[in-house]
C-alpha cells in the first residue's frame, strides 16, 4: 500500500484454488511472513492506532477467499499478529 511516494504497508501472499476453495497462502519456500508496516511516528497510542488502521486497510484489499493460511514471523509484535488474525477471521 502506498501513501504519497512511499510504501507504508504490505502483505505478500499467493492466491490459489484447492479442492474448489479460494485459498490465500504465503509463497513457497517462505518460512514466515505476515504484514509489514512502516515505522510510525508520534505518541505510542497514536502510533498503534495508525498501525491498526493500516492493517485493516491491507486486509480489506485481499481478494475474496475461503481459507487464509500464513505463518506470521515471531518478530511481529504479538498484539499486531492477533489483530491481523481477528480481522482476517471476520473478513473470511
Buried (B, 14 or more C-beta within 10 A) or exposed (E): BEEEEEEBBBBEBEEEEEEEEBBBBBEEEEEEBBBBBBEBEEEEEEBBEBBBEBBBEBBEEBEEBEEBEBEBEEEBEEEBBEBBBEBBEEEB
